[in-house]
Amino acid sequence: AATRHAVASRVTARASAKASSGATSSSVAALMAGAAASGAFALSGNRRGKVSRTFRSSRVKLQAGNLEISEENPLHVIIAGGGVGGLMLAKALSKEPTMKCTIFEQTNQFARFGGPIQIASNALSVIRDIDETLFNNLMDKFTFTGCRQNGLVDPLRNEWYCPFDAMKTSADHFELPYTGVVDRPDLQEILLNAIPEGMLQNSQKVSGYEVLPDYAGVKVQTKGGEDAVCDVLIGNDGIWSAIRAQMWDEDQKGPGSGCTYSGYIVFAGETIYKPDDYFDVGYKVYMGPKRYFVTSDVGRGRIQWYAFVAVGEGEQVPRSPREKKDYVKAAFQGWSQQVQDLLEATPSDTVE
Ligand SMILES: Cc1cc2nc3c(=O)[nH]c(=O)nc-3n(C[C@H](O)[C@H](O)[C@H](O)COP(=O)(O)OP(=O)(O)OC[C@H]3O[C@@H](n4cnc5c(N)ncnc54)[C@H](O)[C@@H]3O)c2cc1C
Protein backbone atom coordinates (compact mmCIF):
# COMPACT_ATOMS: atom_id res chain seq x y z
CA ALA A 1 0.00 0.00 0.00
CA ALA A 2 1.16 3.50 -0.67
CA THR A 3 2.09 5.57 2.35
CA ARG A 4 -0.67 7.68 3.75
CA HIS A 5 -0.22 11.06 2.16
CA ALA A 6 2.92 12.25 0.48
CA VAL A 7 3.57 9.14 -1.55
CA ALA A 8 0.14 9.28 -3.09
CA SER A 9 0.55 12.99 -3.71
CA ARG A 10 3.89 12.60 -5.40
CA VAL A 11 2.70 9.79 -7.63
CA THR A 12 -0.38 11.77 -8.52
CA ALA A 13 1.62 14.91 -9.21
CA ARG A 14 3.93 13.08 -11.56
CA ALA A 15 1.09 11.12 -13.14
CA SER A 16 -0.94 14.28 -13.71
CA ALA A 17 2.01 16.05 -15.25
CA LYS A 18 2.59 13.14 -17.56
CA ALA A 19 -1.05 12.87 -18.54
CA SER A 20 -1.25 16.58 -19.30
CA SER A 21 1.88 16.32 -21.45
CA GLY A 22 -0.01 13.86 -23.64
CA ALA A 23 1.88 10.71 -22.69
CA THR A 24 0.07 7.70 -21.29
CA SER A 25 -0.16 7.42 -17.54
CA SER A 26 -1.68 3.97 -17.53
CA SER A 27 1.20 2.37 -15.66
CA VAL A 28 1.04 4.93 -12.91
CA ALA A 29 -2.72 4.70 -12.75
CA ALA A 30 -2.41 0.93 -12.60
CA LEU A 31 0.11 1.23 -9.81
CA MET A 32 -2.12 3.59 -7.89
CA ALA A 33 -5.07 1.30 -8.39
CA GLY A 34 -2.91 -1.58 -7.22
CA ALA A 35 -1.75 0.32 -4.18
CA ALA A 36 -5.29 1.31 -3.28
CA ALA A 37 -6.51 -2.21 -3.87
CA SER A 38 -3.83 -3.82 -1.77
CA GLY A 39 -4.54 -1.33 1.00
CA ALA A 40 -8.18 -2.24 0.81
CA PHE A 41 -7.33 -5.95 0.74
CA ALA A 42 -5.63 -5.91 4.08
CA LEU A 43 -7.74 -3.25 5.67
CA SER A 44 -11.32 -2.66 6.62
CA GLY A 45 -14.06 -0.85 4.68
CA ASN A 46 -13.69 2.61 6.21
CA ARG A 47 -9.96 2.45 5.61
CA ARG A 48 -10.57 1.68 1.99
CA GLY A 49 -12.49 4.95 1.85
CA LYS A 50 -9.62 6.71 3.56
CA VAL A 51 -7.14 5.56 0.91
CA SER A 52 -9.32 6.65 -2.02
CA ARG A 53 -10.06 10.02 -0.46
CA THR A 54 -6.34 10.64 -0.03
CA PHE A 55 -5.74 9.91 -3.71
CA ARG A 56 -8.60 12.12 -4.82
CA SER A 57 -7.72 15.17 -2.73
CA SER A 58 -4.04 14.87 -3.67
CA ARG A 59 -4.92 14.86 -7.34
CA VAL A 60 -6.93 18.07 -7.03
CA LYS A 61 -4.22 19.81 -5.03
CA LEU A 62 -1.32 18.94 -7.31
CA GLN A 63 -2.81 18.88 -10.77
CA ALA A 64 -0.42 21.63 -11.89
CA GLY A 65 2.68 19.76 -10.72
CA ASN A 66 5.59 19.92 -13.15
CA LEU A 67 7.32 16.66 -12.26
CA GLU A 68 7.49 14.26 -15.14
CA ILE A 69 8.01 10.53 -15.22
CA SER A 70 10.16 9.37 -18.10
CA GLU A 71 12.68 6.67 -18.95
CA GLU A 72 15.43 9.10 -17.90
CA ASN A 73 13.56 10.03 -14.72
CA PRO A 74 11.72 6.84 -13.76
CA LEU A 75 9.37 6.43 -10.84
CA HIS A 76 11.39 4.59 -8.20
CA VAL A 77 9.36 1.92 -6.45
CA ILE A 78 10.68 -0.06 -3.50
CA ILE A 79 8.82 -3.26 -2.68
CA ALA A 80 9.35 -4.45 0.89
CA GLY A 81 9.16 -8.26 0.83
CA GLY A 82 10.12 -10.72 -1.89
CA GLY A 83 7.41 -13.32 -1.36
CA VAL A 84 5.36 -14.59 -4.29
CA GLY A 85 3.32 -11.36 -4.24
CA GLY A 86 6.35 -9.05 -4.21
CA LEU A 87 8.17 -11.01 -6.90
CA MET A 88 5.14 -11.07 -9.20
CA LEU A 89 4.57 -7.34 -8.74
CA ALA A 90 8.26 -6.66 -9.43
CA LYS A 91 8.03 -8.66 -12.66
CA ALA A 92 4.99 -6.66 -13.77
CA LEU A 93 6.61 -3.30 -12.93
CA SER A 94 9.89 -4.29 -14.61
CA LYS A 95 8.02 -4.29 -17.93
CA GLU A 96 7.45 -0.54 -17.58
CA PRO A 97 10.43 1.45 -18.88
CA THR A 98 9.33 4.46 -16.83
CA MET A 99 9.69 2.60 -13.56
CA LYS A 100 12.69 1.54 -11.55
CA CYS A 101 11.90 -1.18 -9.09
CA THR A 102 13.88 -2.61 -6.17
CA ILE A 103 12.86 -5.40 -3.80
CA PHE A 104 14.08 -5.35 -0.20
CA GLU A 105 13.87 -8.88 1.22
CA GLN A 106 14.80 -9.60 4.84
CA THR A 107 16.12 -13.15 4.38
CA ASN A 108 19.69 -13.58 3.22
CA GLN A 109 18.71 -16.28 0.74
CA PHE A 110 15.59 -18.07 -0.46
CA ALA A 111 14.93 -21.58 0.81
CA ARG A 112 12.75 -24.13 -0.96
CA PHE A 113 9.81 -24.69 1.37
CA GLY A 114 6.04 -25.05 1.36
CA GLY A 115 3.53 -27.24 -0.40
CA PRO A 116 1.48 -26.87 -3.55
CA ILE A 117 -0.29 -23.59 -4.27
CA GLN A 118 -3.54 -23.48 -6.17
CA ILE A 119 -3.78 -20.81 -8.85
CA ALA A 120 -7.22 -20.12 -10.28
CA SER A 121 -8.08 -19.36 -13.92
CA ASN A 122 -8.41 -15.61 -13.41
CA ALA A 123 -5.02 -15.32 -11.70
CA LEU A 124 -3.40 -17.46 -14.41
CA SER A 125 -4.76 -15.23 -17.14
CA VAL A 126 -3.32 -12.18 -15.36
CA ILE A 127 0.07 -13.91 -15.18
CA ARG A 128 -0.17 -14.70 -18.90
CA ASP A 129 -0.91 -11.03 -19.60
CA ILE A 130 2.04 -9.90 -17.49
CA ASP A 131 4.55 -12.14 -19.25
CA GLU A 132 4.05 -15.00 -21.70
CA THR A 133 7.44 -16.62 -21.00
CA LEU A 134 6.83 -16.60 -17.26
CA PHE A 135 3.42 -18.14 -17.88
CA ASN A 136 4.89 -20.88 -20.10
CA ASN A 137 7.55 -21.69 -17.49
CA LEU A 138 4.79 -21.97 -14.92
CA MET A 139 2.79 -24.26 -17.21
CA ASP A 140 5.80 -26.62 -17.45
CA LYS A 141 5.44 -27.31 -13.72
CA PHE A 142 1.66 -27.13 -13.51
CA THR A 143 -1.01 -29.74 -12.72
CA PHE A 144 -4.51 -28.87 -13.97
CA THR A 145 -7.45 -29.58 -11.71
CA GLY A 146 -10.06 -27.15 -13.08
CA CYS A 147 -10.89 -29.35 -16.07
CA ARG A 148 -12.08 -32.12 -13.74
CA GLN A 149 -14.79 -32.45 -11.10
CA ASN A 150 -14.29 -30.17 -8.06
CA GLY A 151 -16.60 -29.04 -5.30
CA LEU A 152 -18.19 -29.65 -1.92
CA VAL A 153 -18.81 -33.20 -0.77
CA ASP A 154 -21.12 -34.69 1.89
CA PRO A 155 -18.59 -36.52 4.08
CA LEU A 156 -21.03 -39.13 5.42
CA ARG A 157 -22.90 -40.09 2.24
CA ASN A 158 -19.81 -39.48 0.12
CA GLU A 159 -21.90 -37.61 -2.47
CA TRP A 160 -21.34 -34.26 -4.15
CA TYR A 161 -23.20 -31.49 -2.30
CA CYS A 162 -22.28 -28.84 -4.78
CA PRO A 163 -19.97 -29.45 -7.73
CA PHE A 164 -18.15 -26.31 -8.92
CA ASP A 165 -19.12 -26.79 -12.57
CA ALA A 166 -18.54 -23.13 -13.40
CA MET A 167 -14.80 -23.62 -12.94
CA LYS A 168 -14.58 -25.45 -16.24
CA THR A 169 -17.47 -23.90 -18.16
CA SER A 170 -16.46 -20.31 -17.39
CA ALA A 171 -12.81 -21.03 -18.21
CA ASP A 172 -13.92 -22.54 -21.54
CA HIS A 173 -16.27 -19.64 -22.23
CA PHE A 174 -13.69 -16.92 -21.56
CA GLU A 175 -10.78 -18.95 -22.95
CA LEU A 176 -8.91 -18.85 -19.65
CA PRO A 177 -6.32 -21.41 -18.55
CA TYR A 178 -7.75 -24.06 -16.26
CA THR A 179 -7.23 -23.75 -12.51
CA GLY A 180 -4.48 -25.95 -11.13
CA VAL A 181 -1.57 -26.28 -8.72
CA VAL A 182 2.16 -25.68 -8.67
CA ASP A 183 4.64 -26.45 -5.92
CA ARG A 184 5.47 -23.24 -4.07
CA PRO A 185 9.27 -23.72 -4.36
CA ASP A 186 8.88 -24.10 -8.14
CA LEU A 187 6.75 -20.96 -8.37
CA GLN A 188 9.31 -19.04 -6.32
CA GLU A 189 12.18 -20.25 -8.50
CA ILE A 190 10.32 -19.34 -11.71
CA LEU A 191 9.65 -15.84 -10.37
CA LEU A 192 13.22 -15.37 -9.14
CA ASN A 193 14.51 -16.31 -12.60
CA ALA A 194 11.99 -13.98 -14.24
CA ILE A 195 12.96 -10.71 -12.56
CA PRO A 196 15.83 -8.63 -13.95
CA GLU A 197 19.21 -9.14 -12.32
CA GLY A 198 20.03 -6.70 -9.53
CA MET A 199 16.39 -5.93 -8.75
CA LEU A 200 16.34 -8.08 -5.61
CA GLN A 201 18.34 -7.11 -2.54
CA ASN A 202 18.53 -9.79 0.16
CA SER A 203 19.36 -9.16 3.85
CA GLN A 204 17.41 -5.90 3.75
CA LYS A 205 14.84 -5.85 6.52
CA VAL A 206 12.61 -2.80 6.31
CA SER A 207 12.01 -1.47 9.80
CA GLY A 208 9.97 1.62 8.96
CA TYR A 209 9.60 4.61 6.71
CA GLU A 210 9.44 8.38 6.84
CA VAL A 211 7.39 10.50 4.48
CA LEU A 212 9.63 13.34 3.35
CA PRO A 213 8.33 16.91 3.29
CA ASP A 214 7.49 18.79 0.08
CA TYR A 215 6.55 15.59 -1.74
CA ALA A 216 10.19 14.58 -1.90
CA GLY A 217 9.34 10.89 -1.60
CA VAL A 218 9.68 8.27 1.12
CA LYS A 219 12.73 7.40 3.16
CA VAL A 220 12.85 3.64 3.71
CA GLN A 221 14.62 2.59 6.90
CA THR A 222 16.31 -0.80 7.06
CA LYS A 223 17.53 -2.72 10.07
CA GLY A 224 21.29 -2.41 10.30
CA GLY A 225 21.50 -1.11 6.74
CA GLU A 226 21.44 2.21 4.97
CA ASP A 227 18.29 4.25 4.39
CA ALA A 228 16.98 4.50 0.85
CA VAL A 229 14.75 7.12 -0.76
CA CYS A 230 12.09 6.26 -3.34
CA ASP A 231 8.86 7.63 -4.82
CA VAL A 232 6.62 4.76 -3.75
CA LEU A 233 7.06 2.19 -1.02
CA ILE A 234 4.90 -0.91 -1.33
CA GLY A 235 4.45 -2.97 1.81
CA ASN A 236 4.42 -6.56 0.60
CA ASP A 237 6.02 -7.85 3.76
CA GLY A 238 3.52 -10.55 4.61
CA ILE A 239 0.73 -10.97 7.10
CA TRP A 240 2.71 -9.39 9.95
CA SER A 241 3.66 -6.37 7.88
CA ALA A 242 5.87 -3.79 9.59
CA ILE A 243 4.78 -1.19 7.05
CA ARG A 244 1.08 -1.78 7.60
CA ALA A 245 1.61 -1.58 11.36
CA GLN A 246 3.29 1.83 11.05
CA MET A 247 0.84 3.13 8.45
CA TRP A 248 -2.24 2.32 10.52
CA ASP A 249 -0.59 2.74 13.91
CA GLU A 250 -1.36 -0.84 14.89
CA ASP A 251 0.55 -3.68 16.52
CA GLN A 252 2.49 -5.77 14.04
CA LYS A 253 1.14 -9.03 15.50
CA GLY A 254 -1.56 -10.13 17.91
CA PRO A 255 -5.10 -8.94 18.68
CA GLY A 256 -4.21 -5.27 18.09
CA SER A 257 -2.77 -5.94 14.63
CA GLY A 258 -5.99 -6.10 12.65
CA CYS A 259 -5.25 -9.74 11.76
CA THR A 260 -7.50 -11.75 14.02
CA TYR A 261 -7.77 -15.49 14.62
CA SER A 262 -10.25 -17.14 12.22
CA GLY A 263 -11.42 -19.67 14.79
CA TYR A 264 -9.95 -22.59 12.83
CA ILE A 265 -6.62 -24.35 12.94
CA VAL A 266 -5.39 -26.30 9.95
CA PHE A 267 -3.31 -29.46 9.64
CA ALA A 268 -1.75 -30.49 6.34
CA GLY A 269 -0.28 -33.64 4.85
CA GLU A 270 0.74 -35.07 1.52
CA THR A 271 1.16 -38.60 0.27
CA ILE A 272 1.23 -40.85 -2.77
CA TYR A 273 -2.29 -42.21 -2.94
CA LYS A 274 -4.61 -43.20 -5.77
CA PRO A 275 -8.33 -43.08 -4.94
CA ASP A 276 -10.85 -44.76 -7.31
CA ASP A 277 -11.83 -41.41 -8.82
CA TYR A 278 -8.21 -40.24 -9.22
CA PHE A 279 -8.53 -39.26 -12.90
CA ASP A 280 -11.98 -37.65 -12.58
CA VAL A 281 -11.49 -35.39 -9.57
CA GLY A 282 -9.36 -32.27 -9.08
CA TYR A 283 -10.19 -31.33 -5.51
CA LYS A 284 -12.87 -32.10 -2.97
CA VAL A 285 -13.97 -30.17 0.09
CA TYR A 286 -15.68 -32.49 2.58
CA MET A 287 -17.92 -30.21 4.64
CA GLY A 288 -19.06 -30.95 8.18
CA PRO A 289 -20.07 -29.00 11.27
CA LYS A 290 -17.09 -27.09 12.70
CA ARG A 291 -14.64 -28.93 10.48
CA TYR A 292 -13.84 -29.54 6.86
CA PHE A 293 -11.33 -31.60 4.95
CA VAL A 294 -9.83 -30.68 1.58
CA THR A 295 -8.08 -33.11 -0.77
CA SER A 296 -6.37 -32.12 -4.01
CA ASP A 297 -4.42 -33.82 -6.74
CA VAL A 298 -1.11 -31.95 -6.69
CA GLY A 299 0.66 -33.82 -9.47
CA ARG A 300 3.15 -36.66 -9.77
CA GLY A 301 0.78 -39.10 -8.05
CA ARG A 302 0.55 -36.99 -4.90
CA ILE A 303 -2.60 -36.05 -3.03
CA GLN A 304 -2.43 -33.17 -0.59
CA TRP A 305 -4.93 -32.73 2.22
CA TYR A 306 -5.87 -29.93 4.60
CA ALA A 307 -7.89 -30.62 7.75
CA PHE A 308 -9.59 -27.56 9.28
CA VAL A 309 -10.92 -27.83 12.83
CA ALA A 310 -12.69 -25.14 14.88
CA VAL A 311 -10.63 -24.60 18.04
CA GLY A 312 -10.98 -21.85 20.63
CA GLU A 313 -8.21 -19.26 20.69
CA GLY A 314 -5.30 -20.32 22.88
CA GLU A 315 -6.66 -23.87 23.28
CA GLN A 316 -4.05 -26.63 23.56
CA VAL A 317 -3.31 -28.33 20.22
CA PRO A 318 -0.97 -31.26 19.47
CA ARG A 319 2.67 -30.39 18.79
CA SER A 320 4.43 -33.42 17.28
CA PRO A 321 3.60 -34.71 13.76
CA ARG A 322 2.46 -38.09 15.16
CA GLU A 323 0.14 -36.44 17.70
CA LYS A 324 -1.21 -34.23 14.94
CA LYS A 325 -2.04 -37.21 12.75
CA ASP A 326 -3.83 -38.95 15.65
CA TYR A 327 -5.73 -35.73 16.40
CA VAL A 328 -6.88 -35.39 12.78
CA LYS A 329 -7.87 -39.07 12.58
CA ALA A 330 -10.00 -38.69 15.70
CA ALA A 331 -11.56 -35.43 14.49
CA PHE A 332 -12.63 -36.96 11.17
CA GLN A 333 -13.60 -40.41 12.41
CA GLY A 334 -16.65 -41.79 10.58
CA TRP A 335 -16.14 -39.53 7.55
CA SER A 336 -15.84 -40.90 4.00
CA GLN A 337 -13.64 -43.98 3.57
CA GLN A 338 -11.45 -41.94 1.21
CA VAL A 339 -10.61 -39.56 4.06
CA GLN A 340 -9.73 -42.49 6.34
CA ASP A 341 -7.61 -44.20 3.67
CA LEU A 342 -5.80 -41.01 2.78
CA LEU A 343 -4.93 -40.32 6.42
CA GLU A 344 -3.78 -43.91 6.87
CA ALA A 345 -1.53 -43.61 3.80
CA THR A 346 0.10 -40.39 5.05
CA PRO A 347 3.49 -40.88 6.75
CA SER A 348 3.08 -39.64 10.34
CA ASP A 349 6.24 -37.57 10.37
CA THR A 350 5.07 -35.40 7.46
CA VAL A 351 1.92 -34.03 9.10
CA GLU A 352 2.20 -30.30 9.74
C1 LIG B 1 -0.90 -23.63 4.32
C2 LIG B 1 -1.13 -22.56 3.30
C3 LIG B 1 -1.67 -22.88 2.05
C4 LIG B 1 -1.90 -21.89 1.09
N1 LIG B 1 -2.42 -22.26 -0.12
C5 LIG B 1 -2.60 -21.32 -1.07
C6 LIG B 1 -3.10 -21.68 -2.36
O1 LIG B 1 -3.39 -22.85 -2.65
N2 LIG B 1 -3.26 -20.69 -3.29
C7 LIG B 1 -2.96 -19.38 -2.99
O2 LIG B 1 -3.11 -18.53 -3.87
N3 LIG B 1 -2.50 -19.03 -1.77
C8 LIG B 1 -2.32 -19.95 -0.82
N4 LIG B 1 -1.85 -19.58 0.41
C9 LIG B 1 -1.63 -18.17 0.68
C10 LIG B 1 -0.34 -17.69 0.06
O3 LIG B 1 0.74 -18.49 0.52
C11 LIG B 1 -0.14 -16.24 0.46
O4 LIG B 1 -1.26 -15.49 0.07
C12 LIG B 1 1.08 -15.67 -0.22
O5 LIG B 1 2.24 -16.36 0.18
C13 LIG B 1 1.21 -14.21 0.13
O6 LIG B 1 2.32 -13.71 -0.57
P1 LIG B 1 3.05 -12.40 -0.12
O7 LIG B 1 4.18 -12.19 -1.06
O8 LIG B 1 2.04 -11.31 0.03
O9 LIG B 1 3.56 -12.68 1.35
P2 LIG B 1 4.64 -13.77 1.89
O10 LIG B 1 4.66 -14.97 1.00
O11 LIG B 1 4.33 -13.92 3.31
O12 LIG B 1 6.01 -13.00 1.68
C14 LIG B 1 6.40 -11.95 2.49
C15 LIG B 1 7.89 -11.74 2.27
O13 LIG B 1 8.28 -10.56 2.93
C16 LIG B 1 9.47 -10.80 3.66
N5 LIG B 1 9.46 -9.84 4.77
C17 LIG B 1 8.70 -9.86 5.89
N6 LIG B 1 8.95 -8.78 6.65
C18 LIG B 1 9.88 -8.05 5.99
C19 LIG B 1 10.52 -6.82 6.26
N7 LIG B 1 10.26 -6.12 7.36
N8 LIG B 1 11.42 -6.35 5.36
C20 LIG B 1 11.71 -7.05 4.23
N9 LIG B 1 11.13 -8.23 3.93
C21 LIG B 1 10.22 -8.72 4.79
C22 LIG B 1 9.38 -12.26 4.08
O14 LIG B 1 10.66 -12.81 4.36
C23 LIG B 1 8.75 -12.88 2.83
O15 LIG B 1 9.71 -13.25 1.87
C24 LIG B 1 -1.60 -20.55 1.39
C25 LIG B 1 -1.05 -20.22 2.63
C26 LIG B 1 -0.82 -21.21 3.57
C27 LIG B 1 -0.21 -20.81 4.90
The ligand as an ORCA input file, in Angstrom:
! r2SCAN-3c Opt
* xyz 0 1
  C      -0.900    -23.630      4.323
  C      -1.135    -22.556      3.296
  C      -1.675    -22.885      2.055
  C      -1.900    -21.895      1.095
  N      -2.418    -22.257     -0.123
  C      -2.603    -21.323     -1.068
  C      -3.104    -21.681     -2.358
  O      -3.389    -22.847     -2.646
  N      -3.258    -20.691     -3.286
  C      -2.960    -19.385     -2.992
  O      -3.111    -18.528     -3.870
  N      -2.496    -19.029     -1.774
  C      -2.318    -19.954     -0.821
  N      -1.846    -19.583      0.414
  C      -1.633    -18.168      0.678
  C      -0.337    -17.693      0.060
  O       0.740    -18.487      0.523
  C      -0.139    -16.236      0.456
  O      -1.259    -15.494      0.070
  C       1.081    -15.670     -0.221
  O       2.243    -16.358      0.177
  C       1.210    -14.206      0.125
  O       2.318    -13.713     -0.571
  P       3.049    -12.397     -0.119
  O       4.179    -12.189     -1.062
  O       2.044    -11.311      0.030
  O       3.557    -12.676      1.351
  P       4.635    -13.771      1.887
  O       4.658    -14.969      0.997
  O       4.334    -13.923      3.313
  O       6.008    -13.005      1.683
  C       6.396    -11.948      2.495
  C       7.890    -11.744      2.267
  O       8.279    -10.560      2.932
  C       9.471    -10.799      3.658
  N       9.461     -9.841      4.769
  C       8.704     -9.863      5.887
  N       8.947     -8.785      6.649
  C       9.875     -8.055      5.988
  C      10.520     -6.818      6.256
  N      10.262     -6.120      7.364
  N      11.424     -6.354      5.365
  C      11.710     -7.050      4.231
  N      11.131     -8.234      3.929
  C      10.217     -8.719      4.791
  C       9.380    -12.258      4.080
  O      10.659    -12.805      4.362
  C       8.747    -12.875      2.832
  O       9.711    -13.247      1.874
  C      -1.605    -20.554      1.386
  C      -1.053    -20.223      2.634
  C      -0.817    -21.209      3.572
  C      -0.214    -20.815      4.899
*
